[in-house]
């Protein structure tokens, strides 16, 4: 639950970031393993070792030293780790806002309770569909029991949750169903675009344009869609011409791989020759990440929802608080 201490830490981080760059957000990859294998996902090496509990806790402590206010635990599938509640509790004890992205397939009632009691602020449930999707098992299979359990955890412990759908050619027909679920149950939802080049790309782009236009209109009509409206406008424009987003990675956001190295960015999945624990605040003040040069070479069709939305929230911090309250 985002208490006053967490809000004050968030405010302090935002204010300091106005003077010089610092990592308001830190994303920690706590595992490269996953219990699923989705067609579009880059997680294919499930044999790589997990960082130890102590290592992840040391990353959390270092993130606080760097001025971070929000820590997200990523994967792979983070709930594969039995020590995830302990790791979350270590961040919660430092008044950091905690966030976990999960496919939800391992979320039993007991696990949800453990995460909530550990101090998890936001759980992002990554769903590709409501019913079934080719090449993915990240769906509810038409069963809303998990949503009900998360609603109960929100009521009892204040743990917020949201749905996230990755937009690919195989998931587009489920978007309307997830929007209906979002509206019916009052659950916030976000979307992330992943380009999927195929022999039917022109037809897929036509359908994608329709869906993006629908999402833009639904957002305008008051649907609980977290993405900024401009995200969908830029995504539509990207179907016709290159679009570069103003990404905060390396300046106001840092992403740490399971071996403790710093990712250049989550899309490229390449790493900087530096360990996270060796980074000081000067790394961000002096842009040693090379963010400005990176953006000049960045993919014309990235549209990373994570990078886009966090950059938007940094520029509009009050929107972050109001979005959280609406979860």
C-alpha atoms as a printed R data frame, in Angstrom:
    type eleno elety resid chain resno       x       y       z
1   ATOM     1    CA   UNK     A     1   0.000   0.000   0.000
2   ATOM     2    CA   UNK     A     2   1.433   3.367  -1.002
3   ATOM     3    CA   UNK     A     3   1.598   5.107   2.374
4   ATOM     4    CA   UNK     A     4   2.658   8.662   3.168
5   ATOM     5    CA   UNK     A     5   6.330   7.718   3.538
6   ATOM     6    CA   UNK     A     6   6.350   6.255   0.021
7   ATOM     7    CA   UNK     A     7   4.621   9.300  -1.411
8   ATOM     8    CA   UNK     A     8   7.184  11.568   0.256
9   ATOM     9    CA   UNK     A     9  10.060   9.493  -1.124
10  ATOM    10    CA   UNK     A    10   8.491   9.632  -4.590
11  ATOM    11    CA   UNK     A    11   8.091  13.401  -4.313
12  ATOM    12    CA   UNK     A    12  11.706  13.814  -3.177
13  ATOM    13    CA   UNK     A    13  12.935  11.700  -6.092
14  ATOM    14    CA   UNK     A    14  10.926  13.738  -8.594
15  ATOM    15    CA   UNK     A    15  12.120  17.049  -7.147
16  ATOM    16    CA   UNK     A    16  15.780  15.978  -7.197
17  ATOM    17    CA   UNK     A    17  15.375  14.772 -10.781
18  ATOM    18    CA   UNK     A    18  14.509  18.355 -11.763
19  ATOM    19    CA   UNK     A    19  18.029  19.376 -10.740
20  ATOM    20    CA   UNK     A    20  19.856  16.476 -12.386
21  ATOM    21    CA   UNK     A    21  19.009  13.024 -13.798
22  ATOM    22    CA   UNK     A    22  18.600  10.184 -11.330
23  ATOM    23    CA   UNK     A    23  16.919   6.775 -11.643
24  ATOM    24    CA   UNK     A    24  13.408   7.385 -10.309
25  ATOM    25    CA   UNK     A    25  12.577   3.913 -11.611
26  ATOM    26    CA   UNK     A    26  14.760   0.822 -11.263
27  ATOM    27    CA   UNK     A    27  13.741  -2.413 -12.984
28  ATOM    28    CA   UNK     A    28  15.364  -5.544 -11.576
29  ATOM    29    CA   UNK     A    29  15.311  -8.774 -13.564
30  ATOM    30    CA   UNK     A    30  15.131 -11.336 -10.755
31  ATOM    31    CA   UNK     A    31  14.898 -14.349 -13.071
32  ATOM    32    CA   UNK     A    32  15.275 -15.286 -16.722
33  ATOM    33    CA   UNK     A    33  13.191 -18.402 -16.177
34  ATOM    34    CA   UNK     A    34   9.528 -18.659 -17.121
35  ATOM    35    CA   UNK     A    35   6.806 -21.255 -16.784
36  ATOM    36    CA   UNK     A    36   5.439 -20.282 -20.206
37  ATOM    37    CA   UNK     A    37   6.900 -19.851 -23.683
38  ATOM    38    CA   UNK     A    38   5.051 -17.174 -25.662
39  ATOM    39    CA   UNK     A    39   5.862 -16.848 -29.352
40  ATOM    40    CA   UNK     A    40   6.793 -13.159 -29.242
41  ATOM    41    CA   UNK     A    41   8.813 -13.259 -25.997
42  ATOM    42    CA   UNK     A    42  12.615 -13.025 -25.869
43  ATOM    43    CA   UNK     A    43  12.892 -15.208 -22.744
44  ATOM    44    CA   UNK     A    44  14.278 -18.371 -24.263
45  ATOM    45    CA   UNK     A    45  17.283 -19.247 -22.074
46  ATOM    46    CA   UNK     A    46  15.610 -20.696 -19.011
47  ATOM    47    CA   UNK     A    47  18.855 -22.301 -17.790
48  ATOM    48    CA   UNK     A    48  20.554 -19.107 -16.640
49  ATOM    49    CA   UNK     A    49  20.927 -18.945 -12.836
50  ATOM    50    CA   UNK     A    50  18.866 -16.641 -10.675
51  ATOM    51    CA   UNK     A    51  20.605 -13.991  -8.591
52  ATOM    52    CA   UNK     A    52  20.598 -14.883  -4.912
53  ATOM    53    CA   UNK     A    53  18.248 -13.307  -2.397
54  ATOM    54    CA   UNK     A    54  21.174 -11.367  -0.970
55  ATOM    55    CA   UNK     A    55  22.204 -10.067  -4.383
56  ATOM    56    CA   UNK     A    56  18.743  -8.751  -5.195
57  ATOM    57    CA   UNK     A    57  18.472  -7.136  -1.757
58  ATOM    58    CA   UNK     A    58  21.825  -5.424  -2.354
59  ATOM    59    CA   UNK     A    59  20.464  -4.065  -5.664
60  ATOM    60    CA   UNK     A    60  17.406  -2.733  -3.861
61  ATOM    61    CA   UNK     A    61  19.592  -1.022  -1.242
62  ATOM    62    CA   UNK     A    62  21.819   0.480  -3.939
63  ATOM    63    CA   UNK     A    63  18.788   1.722  -5.878
64  ATOM    64    CA   UNK     A    64  17.681   3.595  -2.759
65  ATOM    65    CA   UNK     A    65  21.165   5.112  -2.417
66  ATOM    66    CA   UNK     A    66  20.887   6.342  -6.013
67  ATOM    67    CA   UNK     A    67  17.601   8.087  -5.229
68  ATOM    68    CA   UNK     A    68  15.176   5.589  -6.734
69  ATOM    69    CA   UNK     A    69  11.578   5.656  -5.497
70  ATOM    70    CA   UNK     A    70  10.054   2.847  -7.543
71  ATOM    71    CA   UNK     A    71  11.422  -0.681  -7.925
72  ATOM    72    CA   UNK     A    72   9.904  -3.171 -10.368
73  ATOM    73    CA   UNK     A    73  10.679  -6.875 -10.187
74  ATOM    74    CA   UNK     A    74  10.758  -8.388 -13.652
75  ATOM    75    CA   UNK     A    75  11.435 -11.668 -15.449
76  ATOM    76    CA   UNK     A    76  10.973 -14.235 -16.801
77  ATOM    77    CA   UNK     A    77   8.287 -15.010 -14.279
78  ATOM    78    CA   UNK     A    78   9.144 -13.465 -10.879
79  ATOM    79    CA   UNK     A    79   6.612 -15.585  -8.965
80  ATOM    80    CA   UNK     A    80   8.747 -18.659  -9.689
81  ATOM    81    CA   UNK     A    81  10.947 -17.363  -6.865
82  ATOM    82    CA   UNK     A    82   9.826 -18.541  -3.431
83  ATOM    83    CA   UNK     A    83  11.748 -15.633  -1.873
84  ATOM    84    CA   UNK     A    84   9.864 -12.955  -3.841
85  ATOM    85    CA   UNK     A    85   7.852 -11.810  -0.777
86  ATOM    86    CA   UNK     A    86  11.105 -11.432   1.182
87  ATOM    87    CA   UNK     A    87  12.630  -9.359  -1.625
88  ATOM    88    CA   UNK     A    88   9.525  -7.169  -1.858
89  ATOM    89    CA   UNK     A    89   9.569  -6.674   1.908
90  ATOM    90    CA   UNK     A    90  13.169  -5.422   1.716
91  ATOM    91    CA   UNK     A    91  12.095  -2.674  -0.703
92  ATOM    92    CA   UNK     A    92   8.934  -1.921   1.267
93  ATOM    93    CA   UNK     A    93  11.008  -1.419   4.423
94  ATOM    94    CA   UNK     A    94  12.886   1.321   2.566
95  ATOM    95    CA   UNK     A    95   9.602   3.042   1.633
96  ATOM    96    CA   UNK     A    96  10.103   2.239  -2.057
97  ATOM    97    CA   UNK     A    97   7.047   1.707  -4.237
98  ATOM    98    CA   UNK     A    98   7.057  -1.946  -5.324
99  ATOM    99    CA   UNK     A    99   5.814  -3.373  -8.607
100 ATOM   100    CA   UNK     A   100   5.724  -6.905 -10.026
101 ATOM   101    CA   UNK     A   101   4.871  -8.067 -13.540
102 ATOM   102    CA   UNK     A   102   3.502 -11.624 -13.719
103 ATOM   103    CA   UNK     A   103   1.597 -13.879 -16.086
104 ATOM   104    CA   UNK     A   104  -0.501 -14.930 -13.103
105 ATOM   105    CA   UNK     A   105  -0.441 -18.656 -13.784
106 ATOM   106    CA   UNK     A   106   1.248 -19.393 -10.446
107 ATOM   107    CA   UNK     A   107  -0.845 -16.990  -8.380
108 ATOM   108    CA   UNK     A   108  -2.724 -19.016  -5.819
109 ATOM   109    CA   UNK     A   109  -4.766 -17.351  -3.071
110 ATOM   110    CA   UNK     A   110  -1.904 -17.976  -0.651
111 ATOM   111    CA   UNK     A   111   0.741 -16.463  -2.948
112 ATOM   112    CA   UNK     A   112  -1.339 -13.345  -3.509
113 ATOM   113    CA   UNK     A   113  -1.714 -12.962   0.256
114 ATOM   114    CA   UNK     A   114   2.044 -13.355   0.755
115 ATOM   115    CA   UNK     A   115   2.842 -10.704  -1.846
116 ATOM   116    CA   UNK     A   116   0.284  -8.285  -0.429
117 ATOM   117    CA   UNK     A   117   1.448  -8.723   3.149
118 ATOM   118    CA   UNK     A   118   5.064  -8.232   2.053
119 ATOM   119    CA   UNK     A   119   4.144  -4.730   0.896
120 ATOM   120    CA   UNK     A   120   3.563  -5.120  -2.845
121 ATOM   121    CA   UNK     A   121   1.994  -1.895  -4.114
122 ATOM   122    CA   UNK     A   122   1.130  -2.817  -7.699
123 ATOM   123    CA   UNK     A   123   0.757  -6.181  -9.425
124 ATOM   124    CA   UNK     A   124   0.679  -6.072 -13.208
125 ATOM   125    CA   UNK     A   125  -1.146  -9.056 -14.658
126 ATOM   126    CA   UNK     A   126   0.177  -9.661 -18.158
127 ATOM   127    CA   UNK     A   127  -2.604 -11.146 -20.295
128 ATOM   128    CA   UNK     A   128  -2.652 -11.759 -24.021
129 ATOM   129    CA   UNK     A   129  -6.336 -12.559 -24.034
130 ATOM   130    CA   UNK     A   130  -9.503 -13.354 -22.168
131 ATOM   131    CA   UNK     A   131 -10.180 -16.685 -23.869
132 ATOM   132    CA   UNK     A   132  -7.483 -18.270 -26.040
133 ATOM   133    CA   UNK     A   133  -4.586 -16.980 -28.146
134 ATOM   134    CA   UNK     A   134  -2.415 -18.834 -30.625
135 ATOM   135    CA   UNK     A   135   1.156 -19.092 -29.375
136 ATOM   136    CA   UNK     A   136   0.383 -17.941 -25.832
137 ATOM   137    CA   UNK     A   137  -1.086 -19.354 -22.628
138 ATOM   138    CA   UNK     A   138  -1.233 -15.940 -20.950
139 ATOM   139    CA   UNK     A   139  -5.022 -15.843 -20.845
140 ATOM   140    CA   UNK     A   140  -7.781 -16.201 -18.287
141 ATOM   141    CA   UNK     A   141  -9.339 -19.066 -20.261
142 ATOM   142    CA   UNK     A   142 -12.650 -17.324 -19.606
143 ATOM   143    CA   UNK     A   143 -12.263 -17.761 -15.836
144 ATOM   144    CA   UNK     A   144 -12.289 -14.614 -13.689
145 ATOM   145    CA   UNK     A   145 -11.392 -16.326 -10.398
146 ATOM   146    CA   UNK     A   146  -7.916 -14.759 -10.413
147 ATOM   147    CA   UNK     A   147  -9.398 -11.288 -10.898
148 ATOM   148    CA   UNK     A   148 -11.696 -11.906  -7.932
149 ATOM   149    CA   UNK     A   149  -8.751 -12.949  -5.745
150 ATOM   150    CA   UNK     A   150  -6.834  -9.812  -6.704
151 ATOM   151    CA   UNK     A   151  -9.872  -7.677  -5.948
152 ATOM   152    CA   UNK     A   152 -10.013  -9.243  -2.490
153 ATOM   153    CA   UNK     A   153  -6.316  -8.498  -1.905
154 ATOM   154    CA   UNK     A   154  -6.909  -4.909  -2.964
155 ATOM   155    CA   UNK     A   155  -9.789  -4.622  -0.505
156 ATOM   156    CA   UNK     A   156  -7.969  -6.276   2.409
157 ATOM   157    CA   UNK     A   157  -4.416  -5.007   1.979
158 ATOM   158    CA   UNK     A   158  -4.549  -2.083  -0.457
159 ATOM   159    CA   UNK     A   159  -2.494  -3.951  -3.068
160 ATOM   160    CA   UNK     A   160  -3.417  -2.418  -6.418
161 ATOM   161    CA   UNK     A   161  -3.410  -4.373  -9.675
162 ATOM   162    CA   UNK     A   162  -3.773  -3.763 -13.373
163 ATOM   163    CA   UNK     A   163  -3.955  -5.726 -16.612
164 ATOM   164    CA   UNK     A   164  -1.448  -5.360 -19.433
165 ATOM   165    CA   UNK     A   165  -1.848  -6.715 -22.958
166 ATOM   166    CA   UNK     A   166   0.930  -6.996 -25.520
167 ATOM   167    CA   UNK     A   167  -0.456  -6.023 -28.912
168 ATOM   168    CA   UNK     A   168   0.666  -8.437 -31.630
169 ATOM   169    CA   UNK     A   169  -1.084  -9.866 -34.676
170 ATOM   170    CA   UNK     A   170  -2.088 -12.917 -32.626
171 ATOM   171    CA   UNK     A   171  -3.605 -10.989 -29.702
172 ATOM   172    CA   UNK     A   172  -5.587  -8.245 -31.429
173 ATOM   173    CA   UNK     A   173  -8.861 -10.180 -31.539
174 ATOM   174    CA   UNK     A   174  -8.786 -10.462 -27.732
175 ATOM   175    CA   UNK     A   175  -8.286  -6.738 -27.104
176 ATOM   176    CA   UNK     A   176 -11.991  -5.901 -27.150
177 ATOM   177    CA   UNK     A   177 -12.712  -8.706 -24.666
178 ATOM   178    CA   UNK     A   178 -10.074  -7.409 -22.249
179 ATOM   179    CA   UNK     A   179 -11.447  -3.882 -22.608
180 ATOM   180    CA   UNK     A   180 -14.905  -5.192 -21.747
181 ATOM   181    CA   UNK     A   181 -13.471  -7.004 -18.709
182 ATOM   182    CA   UNK     A   182 -11.679  -3.817 -17.660
183 ATOM   183    CA   UNK     A   183 -14.875  -1.784 -17.880
184 ATOM   184    CA   UNK     A   184 -17.114  -4.382 -16.234
185 ATOM   185    CA   UNK     A   185 -14.850  -4.971 -13.236
186 ATOM   186    CA   UNK     A   186 -13.359  -1.501 -12.984
187 ATOM   187    CA   UNK     A   187  -9.806  -2.737 -13.554
188 ATOM   188    CA   UNK     A   188  -7.215  -0.448 -15.120
189 ATOM   189    CA   UNK     A   189  -5.502  -1.719 -18.251
190 ATOM   190    CA   UNK     A   190  -2.477  -0.820 -20.338
191 ATOM   191    CA   UNK     A   191  -1.181  -1.912 -23.731
192 ATOM   192    CA   UNK     A   192   2.245  -2.359 -25.282
193 ATOM   193    CA   UNK     A   193   2.972  -2.595 -28.984
194 ATOM   194    CA   UNK     A   194   5.264  -5.308 -30.358
195 ATOM   195    CA   UNK     A   195   5.741  -5.332 -34.099
196 ATOM   196    CA   UNK     A   196   5.360  -8.756 -35.671
197 ATOM   197    CA   UNK     A   197   6.572  -8.857 -39.251
198 ATOM   198    CA   UNK     A   198   4.788 -11.559 -41.233
199 ATOM   199    CA   UNK     A   199   3.618 -12.313 -44.803
200 ATOM   200    CA   UNK     A   200   0.281 -10.759 -43.771
201 ATOM   201    CA   UNK     A   201   1.877  -7.586 -42.439
202 ATOM   202    CA   UNK     A   202  -0.258  -5.219 -44.526
203 ATOM   203    CA   UNK     A   203  -3.479  -6.915 -43.402
204 ATOM   204    CA   UNK     A   204  -2.236  -7.058 -39.822
205 ATOM   205    CA   UNK     A   205  -1.326  -3.362 -39.910
206 ATOM   206    CA   UNK     A   206  -4.842  -2.543 -41.070
207 ATOM   207    CA   UNK     A   207  -6.316  -4.413 -38.116
208 ATOM   208    CA   UNK     A   208  -3.728  -2.935 -35.765
209 ATOM   209    CA   UNK     A   209  -4.652   0.563 -36.932
210 ATOM   210    CA   UNK     A   210  -8.298  -0.200 -36.174
211 ATOM   211    CA   UNK     A   211  -7.481  -1.437 -32.666
212 ATOM   212    CA   UNK     A   212  -5.165   1.489 -31.880
213 ATOM   213    CA   UNK     A   213  -7.823   3.946 -33.072
214 ATOM   214    CA   UNK     A   214 -10.371   2.166 -30.888
215 ATOM   215    CA   UNK     A   215  -8.087   2.405 -27.854
216 ATOM   216    CA   UNK     A   216  -7.473   6.087 -28.503
217 ATOM   217    CA   UNK     A   217 -11.224   6.714 -28.624
218 ATOM   218    CA   UNK     A   218 -11.906   4.573 -25.545
219 ATOM   219    CA   UNK     A   219  -9.254   6.547 -23.664
220 ATOM   220    CA   UNK     A   220 -10.972   9.789 -24.682
221 ATOM   221    CA   UNK     A   221 -14.316   8.376 -23.537
222 ATOM   222    CA   UNK     A   222 -12.968   7.726 -20.047
223 ATOM   223    CA   UNK     A   223 -11.988   4.044 -20.160
224 ATOM   224    CA   UNK     A   224  -9.445   3.161 -17.404
225 ATOM   225    CA   UNK     A   225  -6.566   2.909 -19.883
226 ATOM   226    CA   UNK     A   226  -3.246   3.861 -18.304
227 ATOM   227    CA   UNK     A   227  -1.243   4.671 -21.450
228 ATOM   228    CA   UNK     A   228  -1.128   8.355 -22.363
229 ATOM   229    CA   UNK     A   229  -3.381   9.119 -25.333
230 ATOM   230    CA   UNK     A   230  -0.321  10.232 -27.294
231 ATOM   231    CA   UNK     A   231   1.052   6.687 -27.075
232 ATOM   232    CA   UNK     A   232  -1.728   5.420 -29.338
233 ATOM   233    CA   UNK     A   233  -1.454   8.448 -31.619
234 ATOM   234    CA   UNK     A   234   2.282   7.820 -32.036
235 ATOM   235    CA   UNK     A   235   1.670   4.091 -32.528
236 ATOM   236    CA   UNK     A   236  -0.782   4.849 -35.354
237 ATOM   237    CA   UNK     A   237   1.696   7.264 -36.936
238 ATOM   238    CA   UNK     A   238   4.432   4.620 -36.701
239 ATOM   239    CA   UNK     A   239   2.491   2.390 -39.109
240 ATOM   240    CA   UNK     A   240   3.244   4.894 -41.883
241 ATOM   241    CA   UNK     A   241   6.565   6.434 -40.910
242 ATOM   242    CA   UNK     A   242   9.419   6.097 -38.394
243 ATOM   243    CA   UNK     A   243   8.582   7.351 -34.904
244 ATOM   244    CA   UNK     A   244  11.176   7.870 -32.184
245 ATOM   245    CA   UNK     A   245  10.046   8.090 -28.586
246 ATOM   246    CA   UNK     A   246  11.689  10.338 -25.996
247 ATOM   247    CA   UNK     A   247  12.985   7.541 -23.782
248 ATOM   248    CA   UNK     A   248  14.275   8.004 -20.220
249 ATOM   249    CA   UNK     A   249  16.333   4.802 -20.095
250 ATOM   250    CA   UNK     A   250  19.785   5.379 -18.621
251 ATOM   251    CA   UNK     A   251  18.920   8.821 -17.283
252 ATOM   252    CA   UNK     A   252  15.799   8.467 -15.154
253 ATOM   253    CA   UNK     A   253  15.363   4.718 -15.397
254 ATOM   254    CA   UNK     A   254  17.879   1.914 -14.971
255 ATOM   255    CA   UNK     A   255  17.355  -1.752 -15.808
256 ATOM   256    CA   UNK     A   256  19.440  -4.487 -14.215
257 ATOM   257    CA   UNK     A   257  19.973  -7.961 -15.696
258 ATOM   258    CA   UNK     A   258  20.035 -11.151 -13.611
259 ATOM   259    CA   UNK     A   259  23.849 -11.114 -13.583
260 ATOM   260    CA   UNK     A   260  23.946  -7.600 -12.135
261 ATOM   261    CA   UNK     A   261  24.935  -5.906 -15.397
262 ATOM   262    CA   UNK     A   262  23.052  -2.847 -16.616
263 ATOM   263    CA   UNK     A   263  20.872  -3.319 -19.681
264 ATOM   264    CA   UNK     A   264  21.300  -0.788 -22.470
265 ATOM   265    CA   UNK     A   265  17.537  -1.077 -22.796
266 ATOM   266    CA   UNK     A   266  14.989  -3.838 -22.346
267 ATOM   267    CA   UNK     A   267  14.163  -4.006 -26.049
268 ATOM   268    CA   UNK     A   268  17.743  -4.500 -27.234
269 ATOM   269    CA   UNK     A   269  18.614  -6.900 -24.400
270 ATOM   270    CA   UNK     A   270  22.263  -5.876 -24.696
271 ATOM   271    CA   UNK     A   271  24.306  -4.777 -21.708
272 ATOM   272    CA   UNK     A   272  26.690  -2.026 -20.731
273 ATOM   273    CA   UNK     A   273  30.137  -3.136 -19.506
274 ATOM   274    CA   UNK     A   274  29.275  -2.015 -15.980
275 ATOM   275    CA   UNK     A   275  27.810  -3.593 -12.869
276 ATOM   276    CA   UNK     A   276  24.834  -1.905 -11.250
277 ATOM   277    CA   UNK     A   277  26.533  -1.890  -7.846
278 ATOM   278    CA   UNK     A   278  29.475   0.046  -9.338
279 ATOM   279    CA   UNK     A   279  27.258   2.868 -10.603
280 ATOM   280    CA   UNK     A   280  27.203   6.166  -8.708
281 ATOM   281    CA   UNK     A   281  24.907   9.141  -9.126
282 ATOM   282    CA   UNK     A   282  27.483  10.659 -11.481
283 ATOM   283    CA   UNK     A   283  26.622   7.895 -13.963
284 ATOM   284    CA   UNK     A   284  23.275   9.602 -14.513
285 ATOM   285    CA   UNK     A   285  24.390  13.204 -14.061
286 ATOM   286    CA   UNK     A   286  27.064  12.759 -16.744
287 ATOM   287    CA   UNK     A   287  24.961  10.457 -18.971
288 ATOM   288    CA   UNK     A   288  27.614   7.755 -18.965
289 ATOM   289    CA   UNK     A   289  24.894   5.422 -20.231
290 ATOM   290    CA   UNK     A   290  25.062   7.313 -23.527
291 ATOM   291    CA   UNK     A   291  21.304   7.799 -23.657
292 ATOM   292    CA   UNK     A   292  21.385  10.713 -26.072
293 ATOM   293    CA   UNK     A   293  23.586   8.808 -28.514
294 ATOM   294    CA   UNK     A   294  21.468   5.701 -28.015
295 ATOM   295    CA   UNK     A   295  18.290   7.546 -28.961
296 ATOM   296    CA   UNK     A   296  19.908   8.670 -32.214
297 ATOM   297    CA   UNK     A   297  20.413   5.003 -33.148
298 ATOM   298    CA   UNK     A   298  17.238   3.680 -31.560
299 ATOM   299    CA   UNK     A   299  14.800   1.479 -33.429
300 ATOM   300    CA   UNK     A   300  12.298   3.493 -35.415
301 ATOM   301    CA   UNK     A   301   9.525   1.196 -34.229
302 ATOM   302    CA   UNK     A   302  10.173   0.636 -30.556
303 ATOM   303    CA   UNK     A   303   7.106   2.081 -28.810
304 ATOM   304    CA   UNK     A   304   8.085   0.447 -25.509
305 ATOM   305    CA   UNK     A   305   5.050   1.087 -23.312
306 ATOM   306    CA   UNK     A   306   7.213   0.892 -20.191
307 ATOM   307    CA   UNK     A   307   9.692   3.515 -21.407
308 ATOM   308    CA   UNK     A   308   6.993   5.696 -22.946
309 ATOM   309    CA   UNK     A   309   4.713   5.723 -19.900
310 ATOM   310    CA   UNK     A   310   7.454   6.199 -17.304
311 ATOM   311    CA   UNK     A   311   8.833   9.120 -19.358
312 ATOM   312    CA   UNK     A   312   5.342  10.624 -19.487
313 ATOM   313    CA   UNK     A   313   4.839  10.237 -15.738
314 ATOM   314    CA   UNK     A   314   8.193  11.894 -15.023
315 ATOM   315    CA   UNK     A   315   7.005  14.924 -16.942
316 ATOM   316    CA   UNK     A   316   3.549  14.774 -15.354
317 ATOM   317    CA   UNK     A   317   4.089  13.444 -11.798
318 ATOM   318    CA   UNK     A   318   0.580  14.268 -10.616
319 ATOM   319    CA   UNK     A   319  -0.723  11.905 -13.299
320 ATOM   320    CA   UNK     A   320   1.256   9.092 -11.663
321 ATOM   321    CA   UNK     A   321  -0.453   9.630  -8.304
322 ATOM   322    CA   UNK     A   322  -3.932   9.910  -9.840
323 ATOM   323    CA   UNK     A   323  -3.302   6.794 -11.947
324 ATOM   324    CA   UNK     A   324  -2.244   4.839  -8.868
325 ATOM   325    CA   UNK     A   325  -5.308   5.975  -6.952
326 ATOM   326    CA   UNK     A   326  -7.460   4.751  -9.825
327 ATOM   327    CA   UNK     A   327  -6.016   1.229  -9.816
